[in-house]
Amino acid sequence: MNAAPHPTTPPARPGIGPLRVMGIVNATPDSFWPGSRYETAERAIAAGREMFRHGAWVVDVGGESTRPGAVPVPVEEELDRVVPVVAALAAHGRVSVDTRNPEVAEAAVAAGASIVNDVSGKLHALAAQLGVGYIGMHAHTVPVLRDAYPVYEDVCTEVASYLRTLATAARSEGVAEMWIDPGIGFGKTTEDNITLLRRLPELCALGVPVALGVSRKSFIGKVTGREVGDRLAGSLALIGPAWSAGVDLIRVHDVAETMDAIALLEAVWGDR
C-alpha cells in the first residue's frame, strides 16, 4: 500500500525571510490585559529583558493604552513612563516606541529607540527626520471608540488602499525601513478582523513588510468564548496563517510561546 505523498512545499511565498517577533511592554496601568501591565519602570525593564532572552527581535514600549474606551494620557506622563524603560532596554536589544505623540517619539528615539510604532499613521515625516524605522497602522479612531465600527464595503481593499497610500507618503519623505499594519481590532468587527486575516496574502503582496498584532485581542474571545487571560492558544493559532502569508513582524505578549510556534512551523515546512 502506497503512503500518501508527503507535502514538501511550504505554504508560503518563497524567499521572504523569517517571521520576526516583537514583544509588547506596556508601561501603563491601563492595558487591556492585566498580565501585560507593568506599573513601574523596574517591572517593565525586567519584562523586556526577559523577552529579549526568549528571542524577541525587538521590544515595543508603550505608555498609553489604545484599547477601546481608553482615556488619553498627558504627554508628560507618557514621557515619564516610556523614556526610562526605552533607555534601559536599548542596552539589551532593539527597541521600538509605541506612541502617537511626536514629543514621545522624539524623546524615545533620543533614549535609544530605533523604530516608531505609530497607531495614528501620522508620524512618518518625523520618523524620516529622525532616521529610524516606522510602523504605520490602519485605524478608524485612536483610541478606539467602544462598540463604534465603520461599515466597510470591502475591508481588505479599503485597508490595503490606505496602507499603500501611507507607505508611498512615508517613502517619499525618506523612511528607509517601514512596515504596514492592518490594525486588527482597531475599529473593526470580528468579521472584519477574520476577513483581514484570511486575506493576509493580499496585504503581504503590497511590496511593504507587514507587521501584525493579534495577541489576546477581543475578537479571539468572541470566537472562542475565552476571557483575555485564557486567549494564548487562540493567539498562537494565528501564528500559522501569518507565517504562511508572509508577515514579517508579529507583535505579541507571549514571546517564548510564539518562538516555539514559529520553530515548529519551520521544522515542518522549512525556512520561508
ChimeraX attribute file (.defattr): number of C-alpha atoms within 10 A of each C-alpha:
attribute: neighborCount
match mode: 1-to-1
recipient: residues
	/A:1	3
	/A:2	4
	/A:3	5
	/A:4	6
	/A:5	6
	/A:6	6
	/A:7	9
	/A:8	9
	/A:9	10
	/A:10	15
	/A:11	15
	/A:12	18
	/A:13	15
	/A:14	12
	/A:15	9
	/A:16	14
	/A:17	12
	/A:18	15
	/A:19	22
	/A:20	19
	/A:21	27
	/A:22	27
	/A:23	28
	/A:24	27
	/A:25	28
	/A:26	29
	/A:27	28
	/A:28	23
	/A:29	16
	/A:30	19
	/A:31	20
	/A:32	18
	/A:33	16
	/A:34	12
	/A:35	11
	/A:36	20
	/A:37	19
	/A:38	22
	/A:39	15
	/A:40	13
	/A:41	19
	/A:42	14
	/A:43	15
	/A:44	27
	/A:45	21
	/A:46	15
	/A:47	20
	/A:48	29
	/A:49	19
	/A:50	15
	/A:51	24
	/A:52	21
	/A:53	13
	/A:54	17
	/A:55	16
	/A:56	26
	/A:57	18
	/A:58	26
	/A:59	31
	/A:60	25
	/A:61	30
	/A:62	27
	/A:63	28
	/A:64	28
	/A:65	24
	/A:66	23
	/A:67	20
	/A:68	19
	/A:69	13
	/A:70	17
	/A:71	13
	/A:72	12
	/A:73	13
	/A:74	10
	/A:75	15
	/A:76	10
	/A:77	13
	/A:78	20
	/A:79	20
	/A:80	14
	/A:81	23
	/A:82	28
	/A:83	25
	/A:84	16
	/A:85	27
	/A:86	29
	/A:87	18
	/A:88	20
	/A:89	26
	/A:90	20
	/A:91	11
	/A:92	14
	/A:93	18
	/A:94	19
	/A:95	29
	/A:96	30
	/A:97	28
	/A:98	27
	/A:99	25
	/A:100	21
	/A:101	18
	/A:102	16
	/A:103	14
	/A:104	24
	/A:105	28
	/A:106	17
	/A:107	16
	/A:108	27
	/A:109	23
	/A:110	14
	/A:111	19
	/A:112	21
	/A:113	27
	/A:114	22
	/A:115	26
	/A:116	31
	/A:117	29
	/A:118	25
	/A:119	23
	/A:120	18
	/A:121	21
	/A:122	16
	/A:123	22
	/A:124	28
	/A:125	17
	/A:126	20
	/A:127	29
	/A:128	19
	/A:129	13
	/A:130	17
	/A:131	16
	/A:132	20
	/A:133	19
	/A:134	28
	/A:135	25
	/A:136	26
	/A:137	25
	/A:138	23
	/A:139	21
	/A:140	16
	/A:141	16
	/A:142	19
	/A:143	21
	/A:144	21
	/A:145	16
	/A:146	11
	/A:147	11
	/A:148	14
	/A:149	16
	/A:150	12
	/A:151	11
	/A:152	12
	/A:153	8
	/A:154	11
	/A:155	18
	/A:156	21
	/A:157	15
	/A:158	13
	/A:159	19
	/A:160	21
	/A:161	14
	/A:162	17
	/A:163	23
	/A:164	17
	/A:165	10
	/A:166	19
	/A:167	24
	/A:168	12
	/A:169	14
	/A:170	25
	/A:171	15
	/A:172	13
	/A:173	15
	/A:174	16
	/A:175	22
	/A:176	14
	/A:177	17
	/A:178	22
	/A:179	21
	/A:180	31
	/A:181	27
	/A:182	25
	/A:183	21
	/A:184	23
	/A:185	22
	/A:186	23
	/A:187	24
	/A:188	23
	/A:189	18
	/A:190	17
	/A:191	12
	/A:192	20
	/A:193	22
	/A:194	16
	/A:195	14
	/A:196	23
	/A:197	21
	/A:198	14
	/A:199	15
	/A:200	22
	/A:201	18
	/A:202	15
	/A:203	26
	/A:204	20
	/A:205	15
	/A:206	15
	/A:207	11
	/A:208	19
	/A:209	19
	/A:210	25
	/A:211	26
	/A:212	24
	/A:213	19
	/A:214	22
	/A:215	24
	/A:216	24
	/A:217	20
	/A:218	21
	/A:219	21
	/A:220	25
	/A:221	18
	/A:222	11
	/A:223	12
	/A:224	13
	/A:225	12
	/A:226	17
	/A:227	14
	/A:228	17
	/A:229	12
	/A:230	14
	/A:231	18
	/A:232	19
	/A:233	14
	/A:234	19
	/A:235	21
	/A:236	20
	/A:237	12
	/A:238	14
	/A:239	22
	/A:240	14
	/A:241	17
	/A:242	23
	/A:243	24
	/A:244	19
	/A:245	24
	/A:246	26
	/A:247	29
	/A:248	21
	/A:249	23
	/A:250	23
	/A:251	21
	/A:252	25
	/A:253	23
	/A:254	21
	/A:255	24
	/A:256	18
	/A:257	16
	/A:258	25
	/A:259	19
	/A:260	13
	/A:261	17
	/A:262	19
	/A:263	13
	/A:264	12
	/A:265	18
	/A:266	16
	/A:267	10
	/A:268	12
	/A:269	15
	/A:270	12
	/A:271	16
	/A:272	20
